[in-house]
């Protein structure tokens, strides 16, 4: 069988990769020395011209199935890595068959959980990782996706303001159904509990977590946070016909969680005395979409929430309350965000996204103001941050994007 490359938006340079070599033998001029998560397969991060990909060796039918699954999840707008191609028909120089390969686009600024701890992530930030995984799992379950292998190792994390956003990496065991049963949801949670418990024990054994760290409490948090978010997004709410304000209140709570309500199922009792409300379709990214509409910036949702708050403060201090929010957002972008981001020193773009950098400068200003006993100007906080903080951060991107403004 001849070499065959099935690709989405194909890059012809993919063909030039050394497909006749086992993946573990690929040379250093192709492989990028980037931290990888744990995997049962051989995985390498490679550079093809200006693009970075993850390549995984596996059986041909499994690679094609996962390729199709990732593309379907992406079509549904779910946070996953982007499937790029499946390579089959590989043979070594002696004509022996080699495993097929699945290529996915490397998620810029993302890191596996172990790399985060290797780079000094404090143990008290672990709940933020669990919360990000919970949001990812709930979104997948709402879409009817049964994962089958939930773990920290099968996720990449991207910094999102004070927390993280989680992206699915491995969909090999997943199944997409019209609607997920409670039994399958519970099984996914059981698998997550067992896998994450073992992963945290490994972190403890490597001294990345303190010996006295409450692992039981962290894995129990997974269940409690999942149950709370699932109820908020799906549970039916019943109230009297005179209390219709509950509808707006429910929508606002969902917005606070970062979810948009695309459809509501509202029914009234036969006597008209009570009303039942159930959200039908919810989607994460409310703040992200609002900020993108106002400014064109495409960032993570918690980052967007923080930036929207800064725009509101800017609108108030500049006495723009009687002007449309779009006017204030345009001025904020031009007078605040772009000047601060343009101050980044060379190489800083490889360390953090522009939005995360801006968020951390806001945090840095708050700390400086506490010490100074007065409000520090943003530009002074930015100068301090760029000089004293960001230069000591390790890179989180292989190559910086050409523009993030």
C-alpha positions in Angstrom: 0.0 0.0 0.0 1.4 3.4 -1.0 1.7 6.3 1.4 -1.6 8.1 1.8 -2.2 11.4 3.6 -5.8 12.4 4.3 -5.7 16.0 5.4 -7.9 18.9 6.3 -6.7 22.1 4.7 -3.6 20.3 3.6 -0.1 21.7 3.9 2.0 20.1 1.1 5.1 20.2 3.3 3.6 17.5 5.5 4.6 15.0 2.8 8.3 15.9 3.4 8.3 14.6 6.9 10.3 11.3 7.4 7.4 9.0 7.3 9.7 6.0 6.6 11.2 6.2 10.1 9.5 5.1 13.3 8.3 8.2 15.1 10.6 7.6 18.0 13.6 7.9 15.6 12.6 11.2 14.0 15.6 13.6 13.9 16.1 16.7 16.0 15.8 19.0 12.9 12.1 18.0 12.8 11.2 17.4 16.4 10.5 20.4 18.6 11.8 19.9 22.2 8.4 20.8 23.8 7.0 19.2 26.9 4.5 16.4 26.1 1.8 14.8 28.3 1.8 11.1 29.1 0.5 8.9 26.4 0.2 5.2 25.7 1.4 5.9 22.2 4.6 7.4 20.8 4.0 11.1 20.3 6.3 13.8 18.9 5.8 17.6 18.5 7.2 18.6 15.1 7.7 21.7 13.1 6.6 21.9 9.4 7.8 25.2 8.1 6.1 27.8 10.4 3.5 25.3 11.8 3.7 23.1 14.8 1.9 19.8 15.0 1.6 16.8 17.4 2.1 13.4 15.7 0.8 10.2 17.3 1.5 6.7 16.1 -1.4 4.3 16.3 -3.4 1.8 14.2 -4.8 3.0 11.0 -8.5 2.4 11.9 -8.1 4.1 15.3 -6.3 7.1 13.7 -9.0 7.6 11.1 -11.8 7.2 13.7 -10.1 9.7 16.1 -9.5 12.1 13.2 -13.2 12.0 12.3 -14.3 12.4 15.9 -12.1 15.4 16.5 -13.4 17.1 13.4 -17.0 16.5 14.5 -16.3 17.9 18.0 -14.7 20.9 16.4 -17.7 21.4 14.2 -19.8 21.4 17.3 -17.7 24.2 18.7 -16.2 22.2 21.5 -12.7 22.9 22.9 -10.5 20.2 21.3 -7.2 20.1 19.4 -7.7 20.5 15.7 -7.3 17.3 13.6 -5.0 17.9 10.7 -4.3 14.7 8.9 -4.1 10.9 9.0 -1.1 9.2 7.4 -1.4 5.5 6.4 0.5 3.1 4.2 3.8 3.9 6.0 6.8 1.5 5.4 10.3 1.6 6.6 13.3 1.5 4.3 13.2 -2.3 4.3 9.6 -2.4 3.3 8.2 -3.3 6.7 4.9 -1.8 7.7 4.9 1.0 10.2 1.9 2.3 12.3 -0.3 5.0 10.9 0.0 8.5 12.3 -2.6 11.1 13.4 -1.5 14.8 13.2 -3.1 17.5 15.2 -2.3 21.2 15.3 -0.3 22.2 18.4 -2.4 24.3 20.7 -0.4 27.5 21.1 0.3 28.5 24.8 -1.0 25.2 26.0 0.7 22.9 28.5 0.0 19.4 29.9 -0.6 19.4 33.7 2.8 17.9 34.5 4.6 20.7 32.7 2.6 23.2 34.7 3.9 21.8 37.9 7.4 21.4 36.5 7.3 25.2 35.8 6.5 26.0 39.4 2.7 25.9 39.5 1.7 26.0 43.2 -0.2 23.1 44.7 -3.1 25.5 45.7 -3.7 26.1 42.0 -4.7 22.5 41.4 -8.4 23.2 42.1 -8.3 25.6 39.1 -7.2 22.7 36.9 -10.0 20.5 38.2 -12.5 23.3 37.7 -11.4 23.7 34.1 -11.6 19.9 33.5 -15.1 20.0 35.0 -16.3 22.7 32.6 -14.8 20.8 29.7 -16.4 17.5 30.7 -19.9 19.1 31.2 -19.7 20.8 27.8 -18.8 17.4 26.2 -21.6 15.6 28.0 -24.1 18.3 27.0 -23.1 17.7 23.4 -23.7 13.9 23.8 -20.0 13.0 23.9 -19.0 10.0 26.0 -15.2 10.3 26.6 -14.4 6.9 28.2 -10.9 8.0 29.3 -11.2 11.2 31.3 -7.9 12.2 32.9 -5.6 15.2 33.3 -3.2 13.5 30.9 -5.7 13.7 28.1 -6.2 17.5 28.5 -4.1 20.5 27.6 -4.5 23.6 29.7 -4.3 27.3 28.6 -4.0 30.1 31.2 -7.3 32.0 31.4 -7.0 35.0 33.8 -6.6 33.6 37.3 -7.6 30.1 36.2 -7.3 27.8 33.2 -9.2 26.6 30.1 -9.1 22.9 29.3 -9.0 21.4 25.8 -9.5 17.7 24.9 -6.5 16.1 23.3 -7.3 12.4 23.1 -10.6 11.3 21.7 -9.6 7.7 20.9 -12.1 6.1 23.2 -14.9 8.6 22.7 -18.4 8.2 21.3 -20.8 10.8 20.1 -24.5 10.1 20.8 -27.7 12.1 20.3 -28.0 12.4 24.1 -25.8 11.0 26.8 -27.5 8.7 29.4 -27.0 9.3 33.1 -25.3 5.9 33.3 -22.6 6.9 30.8 -22.1 10.3 32.5 -21.6 8.6 35.8 -19.2 6.1 34.3 -17.1 9.0 32.8 -17.0 10.5 36.3 -15.9 7.2 37.8 -13.1 6.9 35.3 -12.1 10.5 35.9 -12.0 9.9 39.7 -9.8 6.9 39.4 -7.4 8.3 36.7 -7.0 11.7 38.5 -6.4 10.0 41.8 -3.6 8.0 40.3 -2.1 11.1 38.5 -2.1 13.1 41.8 -0.3 10.2 43.6 2.3 10.3 40.8 2.7 14.1 41.3 3.1 13.4 45.0 5.7 10.7 44.4 7.7 13.1 42.2 7.5 15.7 45.0 5.5 18.1 42.7 2.8 18.0 45.4 3.4 18.1 49.1 3.1 14.7 50.9 0.3 16.1 53.1 -1.7 17.4 50.1 -5.4 16.5 50.4 -5.8 14.3 47.3 -9.1 12.9 48.4 -10.6 16.4 48.7 -9.4 17.3 45.2 -11.0 14.3 43.5 -14.2 14.8 45.5 -14.2 18.4 44.3 -14.5 17.0 40.7 -17.8 15.3 41.6 -19.3 18.2 43.6 -18.3 20.8 41.0 -19.6 18.7 38.1 -22.9 18.0 39.9 -23.4 21.7 40.7 -22.7 22.9 37.1 -24.8 20.2 35.5 -27.7 21.1 37.7 -27.4 24.8 36.9 -27.3 24.1 33.2 -30.0 21.4 33.0 -32.3 21.3 36.0 -35.9 22.2 35.8 -37.0 25.2 37.9 -40.6 25.6 39.1 -42.0 28.9 40.4 -45.3 30.8 40.6 -46.7 32.7 37.7 -46.2 35.9 39.7 -42.5 35.3 39.9 -41.5 35.5 36.3 -38.4 37.4 37.3 -36.9 34.0 38.0 -36.4 33.6 34.2 -34.1 36.6 34.0 -32.4 35.6 37.2 -31.7 32.1 35.9 -30.3 33.5 32.6 -28.1 35.9 34.6 -26.7 33.1 36.7 -25.8 31.2 33.5 -24.2 34.3 32.1 -22.1 34.6 35.3 -20.9 31.1 34.6 -19.9 32.1 31.1 -22.7 30.3 29.3 -25.2 31.6 26.8 -28.7 30.4 26.8 -29.7 29.7 23.2 -33.1 28.1 23.9 -35.5 27.9 26.9 -38.3 25.4 27.4 -41.0 27.3 29.5 -44.3 25.5 30.4 -47.1 26.6 32.6 -49.4 24.4 34.6 -53.0 23.8 33.5 -54.4 26.3 36.0 -51.6 28.8 35.1 -50.4 29.1 38.7 -46.9 27.7 38.2 -44.2 27.9 35.6 -41.5 25.4 34.8 -38.3 26.6 33.2 -35.5 24.4 31.7 -32.6 25.6 29.7 -32.4 23.4 26.5 -29.2 24.6 24.8 -26.3 26.3 26.5 -22.9 27.3 25.2 -19.8 28.5 27.0 -18.3 31.8 25.9 -20.8 34.5 26.7 -18.1 37.0 27.8 -15.8 35.9 25.0 -18.4 36.6 22.3 -19.4 39.9 23.9 -15.8 41.2 24.0 -15.2 40.0 20.4 -18.2 41.9 19.3 -17.1 45.1 21.1 -13.4 45.0 20.3 -12.5 42.2 17.9 -10.3 40.6 20.6 -10.6 36.8 20.7 -9.6 35.6 24.1 -10.5 33.0 26.8 -13.8 33.5 28.7 -12.4 34.5 32.1 -9.9 36.8 30.4 -12.8 38.4 28.6 -14.8 38.8 31.8 -11.8 40.6 33.4 -11.3 42.8 30.3 -15.0 43.7 30.2 -14.8 44.8 33.8 -11.8 47.0 32.9 -13.8 48.5 30.0 -16.6 49.3 32.4 -14.2 51.0 34.8 -12.7 53.0 31.9 -16.2 54.0 30.8 -17.0 55.3 34.3 -13.8 57.1 34.9 -13.9 58.8 31.5 -17.6 59.8 32.1 -18.8 57.9 29.0 -21.8 56.4 30.7 -24.2 58.3 28.4 -22.4 57.0 25.3 -22.9 53.6 23.7 -20.7 50.8 25.2 -19.2 50.3 21.7 -17.8 53.8 21.9 -16.1 53.2 25.2 -14.8 49.8 24.1 -13.2 51.4 21.0 -11.5 54.1 23.0 -10.4 51.6 25.7 -8.8 49.4 22.9 -7.0 52.4 21.4 -6.0 54.2 24.6 -5.4 51.4 27.1 -5.0 47.9 25.7 -3.0 48.4 22.5 -0.4 50.8 24.1 0.1 48.4 27.1 0.5 45.3 24.9 2.8 47.1 22.5 5.2 47.7 25.4 6.0 44.0 25.6 9.8 43.4 25.4 11.2 41.1 22.6 10.4 37.5 23.3 7.5 38.2 25.7 4.9 37.1 23.1 6.3 33.5 23.4 5.6 33.5 27.1 1.9 34.5 27.4 -0.9 35.6 25.2 -1.5 39.3 25.0 -4.8 39.0 26.9 -3.2 36.9 29.7 -0.3 39.4 29.9 -2.8 42.3 30.2 -4.7 40.4 32.9 -1.5 39.8 34.9 -0.5 43.5 34.6 -3.9 44.4 36.2 -3.1 41.9 39.0 0.4 43.3 39.3 -1.0 46.9 39.6 -3.3 45.8 42.4 -0.3 44.3 44.3 1.8 47.4 43.7 -1.1 49.6 44.8 -1.5 47.6 48.1 2.2 48.2 48.9 2.2 51.9 47.8 -1.0 52.7 49.7 -2.3 54.5 46.6 -3.6 53.5 43.1 -0.6 52.9 40.8 -1.0 54.1 37.2 -1.4 51.3 34.7 1.5 52.3 32.6 3.8 52.2 35.6 2.5 48.8 36.6 3.2 47.6 33.0 6.7 48.9 33.1 7.3 47.1 36.5 5.7 43.9 35.2 7.7 43.8 32.0 11.0 44.5 33.8 10.6 42.4 37.0 8.1 39.6 36.2 7.6 38.4 32.6 11.3 38.1 31.7 11.5 35.3 34.3 8.6 33.4 32.9 9.3 30.3 30.7 8.1 30.2 27.2 4.6 28.7 26.7 4.5 29.0 22.9 6.9 27.4 20.4 6.7 30.4 18.1 4.8 33.7 18.9 1.8 34.6 16.8 2.5 37.4 14.3 -0.1 39.6 15.9 -2.5 39.5 18.8 -3.7 43.1 18.8 
